[in-house]
Amino acid sequence: MKIVHLIGYFNTGRGYQEYFLAKKQIKEGHQVFVITSNRLSWEAVSVFSKEERKKKEKQKQRFIENGVFKEDGITVYRLPVLFEWFPRVYLKGLKKVLAEIKPDVVHCHSMSTIVALQIAFMKRKESFRLVYDEHMIFVYENKSILGKLFYFLFPFICKNFILKRGDAFIAVNEETIIFMNKKYNIPLSKIGLIYQGADSDLFKFDAEERNKIRKQFQIKENEVLIIYTGKITFAKKVLELLECSIKLLKSSSVKILLVGNYETKCKEKIDNFMRNNKVEDKVMFKNFVPNRELYKYYSAADIGVWPGWPTITTIEASSCSLPIIIEERLGMKERTSNNNGFAYRKGNLNELKEYIELLVKNNKLRKKMGKKGRELIENKLSWKKINQEFMKVYLER
């Protein structure tokens, strides 16, 4: 089968859904292509402030050469951009590339994009099966005037083009189903559900790497290491993690490792908090780590905590036998469904604090939950299992 993954930005090292699906499909013997732009997303160049964005754009760190490349074994078509309305691009030459490939399936990642409309128009005269998947949730909804205008107009565009041309519409969690129904006006009967996952071959506990990382950060084996990975921002509630852990940091053999790029103001706030509470030696930072290296850090840790909206990294942590604590949300129920961690009620920091303290003090429970996490991934949330679900959608007629 010839499968095209269509997406505005494709960042090989970030470890997103489109990358892992493509890798699994290639392994199964399919011809797989990614069609994308000649630009990386802002996240790929570690940009936050407007000033930094301008600097990076001037240095053209987001721009890549046009052409066809092999990126980690995946054939990637990087097309020039006619215009960009971040985070949306119009791809020049898309029709020509599709005519050249003649795909059986086009899997378009994200519906509310310009390329989603481009492919809908092209579907009129083509026989490929068009599958859309969507990841949007309400917390990421653009509530500016332009954003409100977009969500007012998009249901009409969706109804007249995308809904008519698309063959399947997949949400990655339960909240996304509701978002697609309310914001895009897609009937619930037309929306399927396929969760995101982890590469269980890559993300697994590694005792040797655990020792290396803990030695690097001078963490003793009898110390409990709490890890957070992702953007270090106010929205991700990283400061709340520290506030809920302060008693443990002061009185117990507990340390926290924050892995990811940080928002400057958030980092300053965290630094002040650490100084005021005299726990500078208990909280450590590690800048962005490529996705394929994260298993080392999960192996080194004893507990994973994500107080804000949990990204796909929580599944990868579970795959490494790490017990997790996340905020309870409609779209995240499956992530702790095997008693492999705790989901605290939204905004209830006392509950978050209780769960952290419970896992810190109970090594036996940590081990049990870690084992349950690995079972969950192997049985339900591995990319192998998830790809099987998408292959059923690809083959439906």
N, C-alpha and C positions, 0 to 999 in steps of 0.2 A: 504494500500500500504506500502511496505517496502522500505524505502529510506535511502541510505547511503550518507553521506557527507564526501568526501575524501579530506584531506588537510594535508600538511606537518607539520604545527604548528597550534594548536588550543588553544587559550587563552580565557577562559570563560569570564573573567572580562573586556575584551577589547571592546566587543560590536560590533563585525564585522558581515558581511553579513551571514556567515555560522551559527553563533550563533542564530541570530534572525530568519532566515528561519527555522532552526531546531525547535525552540520554537513554532513558528506558526504552523508548520506541526504536531507536537505532540498535540497541542491544538485541531487540527482538527481531531484527532483520528488515525493518521498514526503511524506506527512503524518506528521510526527514530533512526539512529545510526551515530555517528561520528567516523571515523577511522583516526587516526593521529599518530604522533610520541610521544615518551616519553620525549620530550623537548619543552620548551617554546621558542618563538622567542626572539631575543635580546631586542626588544622593551618592552617586558613584564617584564624584569628585569632592565629597566631604564639604559641601557648601551649606551655610546657614544664613548669615546676614546678607543684606543687600549689597554692602560694600564688598564682601567677599565674593558674592556672585559676579559683580562687575569685574573684579580682578580676575577671576577664573575665566570668564567669558573672553576678556581681553587676551589672556594667555592661551585661549582656545583649547583648554584641557578637556572640554566636553566633546570636541570634534574629532571624528575618525575618518580615515580615507574611505571613499566610495569603493564598492567592488564586492567580489565574492571571496569569502575567507573561510578557512577551517578554524573554528574556535573551540578548543577542547573536544575535537572530533565531530563538531556540529557544522554543517554547511550553512553559513550565514550570508545572506544578501544584505548589504548595507547600502541603502538608497539615499540619494540627496533629498533634502527637505525643501519644498516650495515655500512653506511658511510654518511657523511654530507659534502656537498659543498654549503656553505651558500649562499642563503637561501633555499637550496634544500636538501632533505633527501631521502634515499632509505629505505623503510620500510620492515623489516623482518616479515614474517608470514602473509602478506597481503592476499595471495591466500587462506590460510587456514581459515582466518576469513570470507572472502567472501563466501566460501563454506558453512560455518556454518550459516551465516545470510540468504543466498539466496535472495538477494535484487531484487526488481523490477526495481529500478532506482539507478544508481550511479551518484551522482553529484560531479564532480571533480572541485575543486576551483583552478584555474590557470592552464594554458596549458604548459608553459615553465618550467616544473618541472620534477623531476625524477619520482614522483608518477603518473604524467600524462602519462608517458611512460609505467610504470608498469601496470596501469589499461588498457591501450590500448592493451598490449600483452595478458592480461588475458581475454579480451573481445572476443578473437577468438573462445573460446569454451563455452562462457556463453551467456545467453539469456537476461540479464538485459539491460535496456536502458541506454546508456552512454551520459551524458550531461556535456559539459565543459563550464565553464564561465571564462572570462578573465577581468582583471582590469588594465592591463599595459597601460601606456601612455608614450609619448616621453621624458618627463622631467625626468623620472626614468630609462631611458635606460642606461645600462652600456656601457660607451664609451671607456673602457680600451681595451688593445690588446686582452685579453681573452674574453671580452664582444663582441668585433667585430667578433672574431672567432666564438663565440656562435651563433650570429645572422646571420652569413654566413652559418653555418651548419644546424641550426634548421629548416629552411624551407624544406630541404630534408627529415629530420627526421619526420617532421609534415606531409608531403605529403604521405610518405610511411607507417606511422603507425597511428598517431592520426586522420588524416582526413579519413582514411579508416575505422577506428573502431568507431569513435565518431558518435553519432546520432544527436546531436545538438550542436551548438557553439554560445554562448551568450556573448555579450559585455555589460559592465555596463554604457557606455556612448559613444557619437559619436566619440570622439578622439580614444577610444579603438578600434572601428571598423576599423578606418584607420590604426592603429598600427598593428592589426591582419592581415590586408590585405597586408601591405607593408613589415612587418617584418617576418610574418609567412607564407605569400603567400596563405592565405585562401581566396577563392573567396568571393566577397561581397555578392553574392546571398545566401551564406551559413551562413552568420552571422546575428543573431537576436540581438535585443536591449531590455534589461530590466534594468531599472535604479536601483540604490540603494535607500534606504529609511530610515525611522525612525519608532520606536515603538511609535505610537501615544497614546497608553495607558500609557506608562512610561513617555514619554517626553511631558509634558504639563505644562502650567503656574501654579505655586503654590505660592499664596500670602503669606502664612505662612513662607515658606522656603525663600522667597524673604526677608522678614523682618529679619530672623535669620542670613542670610549670610551678609546682609548689616550692621547689628549690629556688627557682628564678625569683619568686616573690617573697621568699623567706617565710613560708608558711609551714609550721610544724605539723606533723601528722596528727597530733592530738588536738589541733585547732580546727574549728568548724568554719569552712569557707562558704559564704553566701555569694552567689554570682548573679549579675544582671547583665544582659547583652542587648544591644540596640542603641538607638539614638538616646543620648543623655539630655533630655529636655524636660521642661516643666510639664508638658502634655503627657509625658510617659510616667510622671509621678515618682521620679527617682529620689527626690528629696524626701518624699513620704516614706520610702523604704528606709532611709537613714534615720528618720525620726522614730519610726517604729522599732528600730534595732538599737537605739542609743543606749538603753539600759544594758543590753547584752554586750555591746562594744566596750562599755566602761568596766563591766564586772566579770566578763567571761572570756574564754579563749575563742573569740569569734572575730573573723575578719570579713570584709566585703570587697569584692572585685567588680568594678564597673567597666565593661568592655564596649567600646563604641565611640563614635564621634560625638562631640558635645557642643551644645549651644553655649556660647560664651557667658551669657548672663546666668544661665543655670549652673555652669561650672563655678562661677564666682560665688553664687549663693551656697553651693555645696562646700566650697573651700572655707567660707566664713562659718558655716555650721560646724565643720570639723574643728576649726581653730577654737571656736567658742566652747566646744565641749571636750577639747583636748583629746581628740581621737584621730589625729592626722596619721598616726602610724597604723591605724586599723582599717582605713579605707584606701584602696588602691585603684588607679586608673590604667587602662590599656586602650590605646587608640584602636581604630578600626582593624578588625581581623578578617581576612578573607573567609568566606563561608566554609570552604573545605578544611580550614584549620580550626574551626570552632570546637570540634569534638575534643580537642586536647584540653580546652578550658573547662568544658562540661565535665570531663573526666577528673579534672583537678578539684572541682567543687563538690560540696556536700548537699547544697540546697540551691535551687534556682527560684528567684522571685521576680515577678513582673507585675508591678502595681497598676500600671496603666493598661491601655489596649494591648493584649499580648499578640505578638507577631508569630510568624511561622517558626521562629527560633525556639518557642516553648515545646513544640513537637520534636524538634531535633534534640533538645535537652533531655526529654523523656526517653528518646531512643538511646541515649547514652546512660540510661539507668539513673537519672537524676530526678529526685522528687521535686515537684514544682508547686509554687503558690501563685495563683493568678486572681484577677478580679472577676467576680461572677458576671457573666454576660450571656445574653441569649445565644450568640453565635459561637460560644466557646465550650459548650457543655461536654462535647466529646473529648476534650483535652484532659479532663480529669475523670472520665467516665469509668475507668478501671481501678478506682481507688488508688490512683498513682500520685495524688497531690490534693491540695485544698483550693477551693474557690471561695474567697471571702466576699461578703455582700458589698456591693458598690458603695464606696464612700465610708465604709465601716473600718476605720483604721485600728480600732481596738481589736477587732476580729483578726485583721492582718497581723497585728502584733502578737496575738495569742498563737496563731498558727506558726509564726516564725519561732517563737519561744518553744513551742511543743516539739518542732522538728530539731531545733538546736540541742535540746536536752534528751532526745530519744533516738539514739543511734539505731536501735533495732527497727523502729518505725521508718526511719530514713531508708534503710536497706530494703525493707519490705515494699515500700512505695516505689523505690527505684526499680525493683524487679518488675512490679506491676506496670510501670511506665514502658519498659522494654517490651513486655507482652502486648500492650495496647498497640504499639507501633507495628510490631511483627504481624499481628493478627488483623489489623484494621487500617492503620494510618501510614503504611509504607508507600513510597511512590510506586512500587511494584503493584500493590493492591489497587491504588488509585488509578494507575494507568489502565488496569484491566477494566475499571468502570468506564473510563473514557473510551476505550476501544469498543465497548458495547454501544456507546452513543454514536461513535463514528460509523458503525456498521448497520445501525437502524435504518430502515427504509419505509 
